[in-house]
Structure formats: structure tokens, C-alpha cells
Amino acid sequence: MSAKRKRLEPSRSAAAVVTGAGSGIGRSFAYEIVRRGGSVICADIDGQRAEEAARTLLELGEGHAVAYRCDVGSEKQMATLAEEAESLLGRPITLVVNNAGVGVGGSIGQVPLKDWRWCLKVNLWGVIHGCHFFAPKLRALGYGGIVNVASAAGFGAAPEMSAYNVTKSAVLSLSETLAAELTGTGVHVSALCPTVVPTNILDKARLPESRSGFASAAMRNWTFATSDQVARQTLDALDRKQLYVVPQFDGRIMWRFKRYAPRLYARTLGEAYRLAAD
Ligand SMILES: NC(=O)c1ccc[n+]([C@@H]2O[C@H](COP(=O)([O-])OP(=O)(O)OC[C@H]3O[C@@H](n4cnc5c(N)ncnc54)[C@H](O)[C@@H]3O)[C@@H](O)[C@H]2O)c1
């Protein structure tokens, strides 16, 4: 592949930072980036998971991987990561995947405010920090990509997921704004909106006792894609300069329904919730 082509496809031979790379979708992103000839900093709040992910990637023998312990919700730690990233990989960062996230469930008024704050700190501030510290560097470089991991929850507004929904809507809005600001700079933005993907997200999720069985069953049964498929599709979409990435069929139905018939969507959702609660 020519150097020019590589530059046009940010997922190829990237120097990447992936947050939450120790597990699930982030780990799949890190794997896929290395498979495409890139180097990756596997950043995670869980240093041991980050080490395992980086070690597994190094064993593939196809690229370079470095483990990095970092809390995306900490301004200081993310600023330090952005300062150190270039020297860790030996070249400027060309791709950032703001993926780290946590789950919080429960209805409005029941979710403890400390859980709201935790969700906002990781899912929203983590992505804000990633964009704030890395976007100017990519802009100065004149090429590359930023993938923000949102969710179908960002437009689906499912009941009892208020805190999570709010963070993911905000990540979508942040990504849309960033994409507009970076137009013509050579840096492309994609926002990933999956529905359910089997990962370890429920292990640390804060859910009401009464809802954890339903959530585990959804994670086991209601899925149309693996994390590897989602990561591959997203990087392909980034290379095509596609802003919205809705990789699963159920998500695409929800996306169209909400866009084309928003009032009917809200009414149907509310009625379905009321019937399920009865
Ligand atoms: N699994 C799904 O069904 C699903 C659906 C839509 C969107 N998402 C989003 O995908 C992203 C990845 O989630 P996943 O499902 O792979 O979960 P996961 O729990 O398997 O992986 C998340 C990783 O993020 C790390 N992490 C958590 N808090 C962190 C912090 N403060 N700083 C740095 N790292 C942190 C965890 O240690 C973990 O390794 C999240 O943003 C999530 O909201 C997941």
C-alpha cells in the first residue's frame, strides 16, 4: 500500500491510543489496529488488564503494544498520557479510540447521585479529556482519526438507563461537533453506536438488584455482533470517513424509527415500558 493511501486510511499503520483496552470492545480495537500494521498504547484503569492486553498483542508478533495505567476521568492522568504517548510509540499519535466506559442503570430518582457522577466522569469526561488533549495534536499533524465509543443508548433513550443514556448522547454531540471542527484538516471522526455486545461491562456495572438478571440475559442472548466484528466495522467506517457507525441491525432499525417518527418512537417506548412493568 502506498504511503499516500495509508495516510488516507487512518486505521492503517496507525500509532494509536486505545482507552479501556484491557477488555471487551477496547481490547478488540487494540487487536485490530495491530493486525492492520499499527502500534498501540493499551490504556486502562486496571493496570493488570492493560498489561495482559499488551502482552497478547506483542505475542502476535505483528506490531508494537505498550501497557499504560490511566484513569480517563482524571484530567491530570490524561494530560500526562497525551504528553508521553509520542515517546512511548516513537512517533506522533495518529489514531485515538476513546472507548473506556462503565454501566449504570436504574430509574430517575432512584439512581444514587454518586453513580450519576461516576458514569459522567468515566463515559463523558473520559471522552472529553481524550478529545481535548489529542485533537489539537492530530490537527497539527494534519491527518489521522478519532473514534469515540458512544452507544445506541445515545439515541435510544431506553427507560432505566438515564445516566448511561445521557453520557452517550453527549458523546454523540461531542463527536458531531468535533467532526465539523476538523473538516478539511485531514483528521476524521467516527462515533460508534452499538446495541448489545458481549463483554465484561456488567462485572463492574452499578444496577438495581432487580435488573441485573435481565441485563445478563440480554448480554448472553440479544446480540448481533462480537466485539471483534464491531471494532473491524468501525475502523473500516473511519477509513471511509463515516461519522455515525451503527454496526448492528437492531440499532439501525432504532436509529431510523427515532429519526423519521420521533413522537411515535417516544410513545411506543413508553407504552412498551408500561406494559412490561404491569
Ligand atoms: N458491551 C456493550 O453492550 C456496549 C454497548 C454499547 C456501547 N458500549 C461501550 O463500549 C465501551 C467499552 O465497553 P465494554 O463493553 O468493552 O466493557 P468492558 O468492561 O469489557 O471494558 C471496559 C474497559 O474500560 C476500562 N475502564 C473502566 N473505567 C475506566 C477508567 N476510568 N479509565 C480507564 N479505563 C477504564 C475497564 O477496566 C475495562 O477494561 C464503553 O464505552 C461502553 O459504554 C458497550
The ligand as a Gaussian input file, in Angstrom:
#p B3LYP/6-31G(d) Opt

LIG

0 1
 N      -20.928000      -4.051000      25.751000
 C      -21.967000      -3.398000      25.251000
 O      -23.083000      -3.956000      25.097000
 C      -21.803000      -1.963000      24.820000
 C      -22.807000      -1.405000      24.020000
 C      -22.680000      -0.085000      23.617000
 C      -21.563000       0.654000      23.993000
 N      -20.614000       0.091000      24.784000
 C      -19.470000       0.916000      25.177000
 O      -18.277000       0.284000      24.789000
 C      -17.200000       0.756000      25.614000
 C      -16.380000      -0.419000      26.089000
 O      -17.172000      -1.210000      26.978000
 P      -17.108000      -2.794000      27.022000
 O      -18.479000      -3.279000      26.817000
 O      -16.000000      -3.299000      26.173000
 O      -16.792000      -3.005000      28.589000
 P      -15.636000      -3.796000      29.382000
 O      -15.988000      -3.619000      30.807000
 O      -15.475000      -5.158000      28.854000
 O      -14.321000      -2.938000      29.044000
 C      -14.183000      -1.609000      29.505000
 C      -12.729000      -1.356000      29.915000
 O      -12.651000       0.019000      30.343000
 C      -11.856000       0.067000      31.496000
 N      -12.196000       1.256000      32.291000
 C      -13.288000       1.441000      33.097000
 N      -13.205000       2.638000      33.691000
 C      -12.068000       3.218000      33.255000
 C      -11.440000       4.460000      33.517000
 N      -11.967000       5.342000      34.396000
 N      -10.278000       4.743000      32.878000
 C       -9.720000       3.852000      32.034000
 N      -10.256000       2.651000      31.755000
 C      -11.420000       2.352000      32.354000
 C      -12.167000      -1.216000      32.256000
 O      -11.140000      -1.546000      33.190000
 C      -12.286000      -2.210000      31.099000
 O      -11.028000      -2.819000      30.825000
 C      -17.860000       1.565000      26.735000
 O      -17.764000       2.947000      26.449000
 C      -19.318000       1.115000      26.674000
 O      -20.211000       2.091000      27.188000
 C      -20.699000      -1.207000      25.200000

